[in-house]
Amino acid sequence: MWKRGKHARRPSTPALELCDLCARTFPADEAVTGHVADSSSVHPTRDRYDGLRRVTACCEAHLGVIREAYGRRPFVQEELWAG
């Protein structure tokens, strides 16, 4: 029976990102990221990020569509306070 040695190197896999619009996976260095206003998003350690959601897209066009969709959503202060 074949066994790998204790200190054998495992093949490294590149980090992947997922597009929030089309769910396509792509290398992390190709990611287009931004922040959008979202009253349901609360950061666990930094209060200044409360109300901002980080979004990831595979291209600028998809980031624009995501920003437009979040722009149409109402920002409810009570929802932010509940977080």
Backbone torsions as a table, in degrees:
resi	resn	phi	psi	omega
1	MET	NA	136.0	-178.0
2	TRP	-84.6	136.0	177.4
3	LYS	-131.5	141.7	175.4
4	ARG	-80.2	142.5	178.6
5	GLY	-63.5	158.9	-177.0
6	LYS	-61.5	-34.6	-175.8
7	HIS	-109.1	23.9	179.2
8	ALA	-71.3	142.5	-179.8
9	ARG	-77.9	135.9	175.0
10	ARG	-88.1	146.8	178.3
11	PRO	-64.5	134.2	-179.0
12	SER	-86.1	137.3	177.0
13	THR	-107.5	137.9	-179.2
14	PRO	-69.4	149.4	177.8
15	ALA	-67.2	136.3	-178.9
16	LEU	-113.9	150.0	173.7
17	GLU	-115.9	163.7	-178.8
18	LEU	-125.3	128.3	179.1
19	CYS	-71.7	130.4	-178.9
20	ASP	-72.4	-11.9	179.9
21	LEU	-100.1	-54.6	-173.9
22	CYS	-103.7	-6.1	179.0
23	ALA	64.4	23.5	175.3
24	ARG	-79.0	140.6	175.7
25	THR	-96.0	145.6	-177.5
26	PHE	-156.5	163.4	-179.9
27	PRO	-61.3	145.0	-176.1
28	ALA	-61.2	-29.7	-178.7
29	ASP	-74.1	-9.5	176.8
30	GLU	-98.1	0.4	-175.0
31	ALA	-69.4	142.0	173.0
32	VAL	-111.2	118.0	-176.0
33	THR	-119.7	159.5	177.3
34	GLY	-166.7	176.6	177.9
35	HIS	-117.6	143.2	176.7
36	VAL	-128.4	153.5	177.5
37	ALA	-74.4	126.1	179.7
38	ASP	-149.8	113.0	-175.7
39	SER	-69.9	-14.2	179.8
40	SER	-90.8	-0.6	-177.9
41	SER	-99.2	122.8	178.9
42	VAL	-127.1	127.7	179.4
43	HIS	-80.8	135.9	-174.9
44	PRO	-68.4	-27.4	-175.3
45	THR	-123.3	-22.7	-176.9
46	ARG	-117.3	114.5	-177.9
47	ASP	-66.6	-28.5	-176.7
48	ARG	-69.6	-15.3	177.0
49	TYR	-93.5	-0.1	177.0
50	ASP	-63.4	132.6	-178.9
51	GLY	89.9	0.8	177.1
52	LEU	-120.0	133.3	177.9
53	ARG	-115.6	131.6	176.5
54	ARG	-82.9	126.4	178.9
55	VAL	-118.7	151.4	-178.5
56	THR	-125.3	136.8	179.2
57	ALA	-136.1	163.3	-179.0
58	CYS	-88.1	-16.4	178.5
59	CYS	-155.8	167.4	-179.8
60	GLU	-62.1	-35.7	-179.8
61	ALA	-63.2	-42.7	179.3
62	HIS	-69.2	-35.6	176.3
63	LEU	-63.3	-39.1	177.3
64	GLY	-63.4	-40.8	178.4
65	VAL	-65.0	-41.7	178.9
66	ILE	-63.9	-45.3	178.7
67	ARG	-61.7	-40.4	178.6
68	GLU	-63.5	-42.1	179.8
69	ALA	-64.3	-43.2	178.0
70	TYR	-69.8	-28.8	178.5
71	GLY	-66.7	-26.9	178.9
72	ARG	-81.6	-14.5	-179.0
73	ARG	-80.6	141.7	178.1
74	PRO	-73.0	145.2	176.3
75	PHE	-98.9	109.6	-174.1
76	VAL	-103.5	113.5	-177.9
77	GLN	-61.3	-36.6	-179.6
78	GLU	-61.8	-36.6	178.7
79	GLU	-65.3	-37.7	177.5
80	LEU	-69.0	-41.2	179.2
81	TRP	-64.0	-35.5	-179.1
82	ALA	-64.1	-28.6	-180.0
83	GLY	-70.7	NA	NA
